[in-house]
């Protein structure tokens, strides 16, 4: 949609600048953040019911919606989706901030229970849910059996490869990224968003549409920390290895151990911490 960034005027203050030029007006690129409403329901007349609203960066919205439905356990594959389309909202001019998902025949319609509130923000994927039990969605894929291994030296190169492909971050400095890599370090797909969980859902939604699930033998690299919700999303997609530039949470480590997933944090330069299933990271 071409709305991922926006130009705004700012006052640039540089206290070390030459006297008389401490403050100047200049244009700056900002990451766009807008709400996306995901509506889901069966085919037929009538409006699909709102299921979730997430604050996201416009772009790859169909992938975001499909990835969200998959990682929440509401669909299992692309076959569970009859159609998904971006719709005009109520705003003028139209902002296309609604995704309408029609489920395939026989796929249960999700219950819209107030205790399972799917409102999300750009910084938190599962804040509104009632309890940890509600978010520990079980994956269909046996991640613990995945035999993939990755040399530590190769893994150390992945963050720079991710960073080099982050075009939105290059312009704004305000977007998270998630990148799907092969075990040989080849970047398969990258998505950016103001929300870490949105970037991951966009990657997984792409994989769903491309019928690549499970993502056995691959690794997911994220530009921020490794939270519980990102670990869960990786597990739901069948990813055996999740790596993050920053720290994991204790619950993320617990979930990775439960799933049999390798979890790497503080992957910076040639150092890293392996928190779960370290045998997949090979040190020669």
N, C-alpha and C positions, 0 to 999 in steps of 0.2 A: 504493500500500500504506500510505500515511500514516506512513512510517518515515523520512522524510528528515531530521527533526530530533529531538533528544532533550533533555529538561531535566535538568540536573545542578546540584547545589549547589556553589558556589565561595566562596572567601574573596577578597573584593575589597579590595585595598590601594591607598590613595590618599595619597601622602606630602604632598600639598598640602591635604588635608582639614583641617577644623577640629579642633583638639586633642581627643583622646578618641574621634574617629570615623575614625581612620586605617585600621582594619581592620574590615570588616563581612561577615557571611555573606549571600549572595543567590543566587537561581536564575539560571542562564545557559542559553542555547540552544546546543547543539552540532550540527554536521553529522554525520549518521550515516555510518559507513564499515563496510561488510560485504562479504564475498567473494561473487562471483557466478561460478558454474561454467557454462560454455557447453558443451553436449553436442551433437554433430552426427553424423548418419548417415542411411542410407537408411530407407525405410519397411519395415515388417515386424516380426516378433517379435524380441525381444532389446533390450538397452539400447543407446542411442546412446553412443558413446565420448566421454569428456571431451576437449575441444580446448583450452580456455583457462580460466583463473581470473583474474578481475580484481577489484581492490578498488574498490568503487563506492558511491555513495549510492543506496539503493533508490528505485525509481521509473522508469518508462519502460524497464523491463528488456528487453522484447521488441525495442524500437527499438535499444537498446544492442547486443544480440546480432546483430541483422540488419545494423546499421551496421558492426559489427566484421567480419562475414563479407564484406560488400561491400568495405570498404576494405582488407582483406587479399587481395582477389582470389579468394575462395573461391566467391562467387556473383556473378552479373552483374546480376540484376534480381529483382523480387519473384516472378517466374515460377519461379525456381530453388528457392523454398522451398515445400514442400507444407504443412507446419504448423509453428508455433512456439508453445510454451506454457510458462508458468511453472509449475514443479513444486515440491512440497514436498521439502525436503532431509531429512537424517537427524536434524536437531536436534529437540528437544522443548522448547517448542512449535515447530511448523513455522515456518520463516522464509522459505520460498519463495525460496531463494537458488540455484536451478538453472533454467536455460532449456534446454528440449529442442527441438532444431531437426531436423525431418525434411525431408530434401532431396527435390526433385521427381525423378521418374524420369529417368534419364540424366545427372543431375548427379554428377560424380565425388565420391566421399567423400574428404575431406582426409586426407592421410597424417599420422599422428602420429609424426613423426621426432624423436627426442630432441635432435638438433642444431638443430631449429627449435622451440624451447621457447616456448610462447605465454604463460607465466606473466607477468602484468603487475602493476604496482602503481598506486596512484592518481596517482603523479607521473611515471611513465614508461611509454609505450605499447609500446615495442619493445625494451626492455633485454635480453630473454632470447634474442633471435635471434642466429644464429651470425655473421652478417656483414652489411655494408651491402648486398651484392649480394642477400641474401635479402629485404631490406625494400624495395628499389626496385621495387615492383610497378607494372607499366605500366597506365595508364588506358585505357579504351575510348574516351574522349571527347577530341576535338581542342580542348583548352582554348586553344591558341595561336591558333586561328582566331576566337575569340569577339570580336565587334566592340564589346562593351559599353564605355561610358565613364561615369565618375562625377565630378561636380564636386567639387573639393577642399573647397569650403565645405560641401557636403552630407555628405561623408565625415566631416568634423570633428564633425558632430552625432551620428553613429552611436554612439560610446561612451556618451554620456549616455542615448540611447534604450535601449541594452542595459542599462545600470545601473538605469534606472528600472523595468525589467521583472524584475529579479532579486529575487524575493520571498524565496527561500531565503537569499541573501546578506544581505538586509536583516535577517533574524532571527539569523543566525549569524556573519556575517563570514568564513565559511570555505568557500565554494563558488565554483568556477570557473563560467563561463558561456560558451556558444557561441550566437550568434544568426544566423539566416539572414535576410538583407535583400534586398529588390529594389533595382534600380539607382536607384530614386526614394527610397530610404531607409525604405521600409515594412518593419516587422518582420513576418516570416512565421511563424517559430517560434523559441522559445528553450528551451534545456535547461540545467540546472545539475547539477553533480556535483563531488565532491571531486577528481576527476581531470580534467585538461584534455582528454585524449584521449577519455575517456568521454563528456563533454559533447558533443564533436564527433560521436562515433559515434551518440549518441542523436538528434542533429539529422539526420544522414544516414540512419539507420535509419527515421526518420519519413518522410523524402523517398522512400525505397525503397518503403515500404508505400503511400504516397500516389501512387506511380508518377509522380514528378516528375523523375526523372533523365533526362538530365543537367540539372544546375542551371545551365544557361547563363543569362547575363544577371543573375546574382545575385552577392552577396558574402557572405562568412562573416566575422563579427567575433568574436574571442575575447578573453577578459578578461585573459589572461596573456601569456606570450611565444609566439612563433611557432617551434616546433621542427620538426625534420625530419619527425616522424611526423604532425604536424598538417597540414603542407604536403602530404604524401603523401595523407592522407585527403581533403583538399580536392580534389586532382587526381583521385582516383578517383571522386569524385562529379561531376566536370565543372564545378567552380567556377572562374571566371576570375580571382577576386580574393579574397585572404585578407588581413585586417587584424587587427592585434594592438595591445593597449595597450602592451606591452613589446617587448623586443628579439627579433629573429630570430637563429637560429644561422647559422653560415657554411654548413652543409650544407643548411639550409632555403632559403637564397638560391640555392645551386647547383641545388637541385631545382626551385625556382620558375623559374629561367632555362631549365632543360632542358624544363620543361613548357610554357613560354610563359604562365605565370601571373603576375599582378601581385601583389607582396608588399609590404605596408605595415606598418611597425613604429613604435613610439613615437607612436601616434596619441593624442595628449593635447591637449585644448584645441583651439587652431587651428594646431597644428604637427604634422608627421608626417615620416617618412623613407620614401621609396619605393625599394625595393631591387631590384625587377625589373619590367620592362614598364611604365615610368612613363607611357607615352602614354595609358593608360586613366584616369589621374587628371588631370582638366582643371582648369587654373588660369586663371580668367578675369581 
